[in-house]
Amino acid sequence: MTKFGKLLLIVILIVILVVVVFFFQKPVVDVNPPPEDNIILREILGNKDDLISFSILPNSKVQGVVSYQGAVKGGYFFEANILINILDANKNVLKTSNAIAMTDWMTIEPVEFEGNIDFTNLPKGLAYIEIHNDNPSGLPENDKSVLIPIVID
């Protein structure tokens, strides 16, 4: 075999090798595709074990006036009042509000509550609904809250 024939054979083998590797390579599959609308899904934060239920689910899109119902373990209420705040993604307060207990609030058992909150004119994007205990003492060590991630639309 001539030098040219050997060189041609090596080139053909390299091309065949490249073609085989290309066709038998497994496709790359993204096991973590980006969430819908590029929203970063987030979890409930804070004293999340105190939350029994809340009608606005985590990562829900909200706008306008929204009615809600929920239940939280006792110890969050004072005079049947519980604080409901809207926080931005950096946990700065955008709006303060409150809800009213619908069942006996002077208990350690779960207490149902309900209220309305207006998201009109709040900045769009990632935010939190904060369910915060009504702490008449004002002492930080008595504060507790649950943060539910939402998207203001």
C-alpha positions, 0 to 999 in steps of 0.5 A, spaced: 500 500 500 502 506 498 503 512 503 497 515 499 493 509 500 495 509 508 493 516 509 486 515 505 485 509 509 486 513 516 482 519 514 476 514 512 477 510 519 477 517 523 470 519 519 467 513 520 469 513 528 466 521 528 460 518 525 459 512 529 460 517 536 455 522 533 450 517 532 450 513 538 451 519 543 445 519 548 441 526 547 442 531 553 436 531 557 435 537 562 432 533 568 430 540 571 427 544 565 425 551 567 418 553 570 413 556 566 414 563 565 421 563 568 418 563 575 422 560 580 418 555 585 419 557 592 417 553 598 413 556 604 418 559 609 418 560 617 414 557 622 411 552 616 409 547 621 404 552 624 400 552 618 394 548 617 391 550 611 391 556 606 386 557 600 392 561 596 397 556 594 404 557 594 407 560 587 399 562 585 399 568 581 394 573 584 391 580 582 386 585 584 382 583 591 383 576 593 378 573 598 382 567 602 381 562 608 386 558 612 387 555 619 393 556 623 395 553 630 393 557 636 397 562 639 397 567 632 391 571 634 390 577 639 382 579 640 381 574 634 385 578 630 391 575 625 396 579 621 396 578 614 402 582 610 404 582 603 412 582 602 416 583 596 421 578 594 426 581 599 421 580 605 420 588 605 413 590 607 409 592 601 402 592 604 399 590 611 392 587 613 389 583 617 384 577 618 379 575 623 378 568 627 372 564 625 373 559 630 375 560 638 381 564 637 383 563 645 386 556 644 392 552 642 388 548 637 387 550 630 384 556 629 380 558 622 380 565 619 378 569 613 379 575 610 381 579 603 387 583 601 388 587 595 394 586 590 392 592 586 397 597 584 403 592 588 409 591 584 408 585 579 413 579 581 415 574 586 412 576 593 410 573 599 404 572 603 406 573 611 401 570 616 404 573 622 402 572 629 399 579 633 404 580 638 401 585 643 408 585 647 412 587 641 418 583 643 421 580 637 422 573 641 414 572 641 414 573 633 412 568 629 410 567 622 409 563 616 411 566 609 407 563 603 410 565 596 406 568 591 407 571 584 403 578 583 400 578 576 
